Amino acid sequence: MIDHSAHAASDRRTNWAGNITFGAKQLHTPASVAELQDVVAAGTAFRALGTGHSFNTVADTRGALISVTGLPRSIEIDPEARTATVSAGLRFGELTGTLHRSGFALHNLGSLPHISVAGACATGTHGSGVGNRSLAGAVSALEFVTADGGLMSLARGEAGFAGAVVSLGALGVVTRLTLDLVPAFEIQQWVYEGLPREQLLGRFEEVMSEAYSVSLFTGWHGGPIDQVWLKQRVPAEGPRTAPHVWHGATLAQGPRHPVPGVAAEHCTRQQGVPGPWHARLPHFRLEFTPSNGEELQSEYFVARQDAVAAYRALDAIRQQFAPLLQIGEIRTVAGDELWLSPAQGRDSVAFHFTWVPDTAAVTPAVGAIEEALAPFGARPHWGKVFTTPPDTLRGLYAHYADFERLAARLDPAGTFRNDFLAHHFRRQA
């Protein structure tokens, strides 16, 4: 069958940040699952491409890229089961409004509503909140096209499911996911400025548990935490009023952007104005497309019990990385049992770094951070800039070899295997 949807990969030569130039010679955008199956069955090397928000070569290939954005878009809500089965190419911002109008919500969202559901889940992307798992934690079933062109479905509890959700695209091209839902809710968001470090380090659990979702923004300059974003569920009795001073931090007297000095027009509504969950949990609004090529990102997950010690370790070397930062962010992620989830088996704290767009300068800083966090078993975000050696990663995940065996079983010829996967994962017999 001739794939009329194939076109030159020059239409999409780089990732979102522009730091990765894809090696693919062709980009397929099949219009149906059957067409996707035919494409995969007829080829030998593919990688699925989401919205391109990864900052490394996880989505790169010397073969052909496949985008599922051309597949029929669908959102099937099961009110009794409290689930939604959605097409994989949907962006979260294209899904959440429909869920809300139906009286439902997802348990959490990432900072950007622009990312695709499949891509975010496949790389372990997350939001914040001590009780909130990563976005992949909501997946209860998924469907994907395997290397032979077949269609496979896995549901929570079935063999291999825990390895198939955060899969880095190694098992096939995901076409549909079923997500757990919760009743729709409203959020109020406040920003506080100047949280004293002694308050954070002396009361870390209290600070991070203060709201449904808490994010700390810091330039790692040795002073107070620059901003604290509190996203609090609106209680049944109605909206709350925020105190002017909270843990020594002061309520911001206007909307704020995480990066100091940047206008806040692209950010979600603040100052306690109630709004639906999907309009407050992200940091940024769907109406504004984030600028391209202006940043790199890295992120590391440590056990929540090690958060204060990890913070102190980073603070001790801040001069090695702070000059290259646009901003740092600290969030919490509840543990899960997905094999390659950075929060697998432990409630976690994620230290995020938004860098200037200078790979040569940033790489040594990343290495210094990894060395400082090594005593805490820091796991890097799979879709961001890191240099952690494969043998080190292998020791950080209890099911690393299980995942390698699963990939070998479902993709014995390495159809979806690229240089990134070959570097990090061994071929199992």
HELIX and SHEET records of a PDB file:
HELIX    1   1 ALA A    9  ARG A   12  5                                   4    
HELIX    2   2 VAL A   33  ALA A   42  1                                  10    
HELIX    3   3 THR A   57  ALA A   59  5                                   3    
HELIX    4   4 PHE A   92  ARG A  101  1                                  10    
HELIX    5   5 VAL A  117  THR A  123  1                                   7    
HELIX    6   6 LEU A  135  ALA A  138  5                                   4    
HELIX    7   7 PHE A  161  ALA A  164  1                                   4    
HELIX    8   8 ARG A  197  GLY A  202  1                                   6    
HELIX    9   9 PHE A  204  MET A  208  1                                   5    
HELIX   10  10 TRP A  277  ALA A  279  5                                   3    
HELIX   11  11 ARG A  304  ASP A  306  5                                   3    
HELIX   12  12 ALA A  307  ALA A  316  1                                  10    
HELIX   13  13 ARG A  318  GLN A  320  5                                   3    
HELIX   14  14 ALA A  322  LEU A  324  5                                   3    
HELIX   15  15 THR A  359  LEU A  373  1                                  15    
HELIX   16  16 ALA A  374  PHE A  376  5                                   3    
HELIX   17  17 PRO A  390  LEU A  396  1                                   7    
HELIX   18  18 TYR A  400  LEU A  410  1                                  11    
HELIX   19  19 ASP A  419  HIS A  424  1                                   6    
SHEET    1   A 4 HIS A   7  ALA A   8  0                                        
SHEET    2   A 4 GLN A  26  HIS A  28 -1                                        
SHEET    3   A 4 ALA A  64  ILE A  66  1                                        
SHEET    4   A 4 PHE A  46  ALA A  48  1                                        
SHEET    1   B 5 ILE A  75  ASP A  78  0                                        
SHEET    2   B 5 THR A  83  SER A  87 -1                                        
SHEET    3   B 5 VAL A 173  ASP A 180 -1                                        
SHEET    4   B 5 VAL A 139  VAL A 145 -1                                        
SHEET    5   B 5 LEU A 151  ALA A 155 -1                                        
SHEET    1   C 2 PHE A 104  ALA A 105  0                                        
SHEET    2   C 2 VAL A 182  PRO A 183 -1                                        
SHEET    1   D 9 VAL A 245  TRP A 246  0                                        
SHEET    2   D 9 ALA A 249  LEU A 251 -1                                        
SHEET    3   D 9 GLU A 186  LEU A 195 -1                                        
SHEET    4   D 9 ILE A 225  ARG A 233 -1                                        
SHEET    5   D 9 SER A 213  THR A 218 -1                                        
SHEET    6   D 9 LEU A 325  VAL A 333 -1                                        
SHEET    7   D 9 SER A 348  TRP A 355 -1                                        
SHEET    8   D 9 LEU A 296  ALA A 303 -1                                        
SHEET    9   D 9 ARG A 379  PRO A 380 -1                                        
SHEET    1   E 4 VAL A 245  TRP A 246  0                                        
SHEET    2   E 4 ALA A 249  LEU A 251 -1                                        
SHEET    3   E 4 GLU A 186  LEU A 195 -1                                        
SHEET    4   E 4 GLY A 275  PRO A 276 -1                                        
END                                                                             
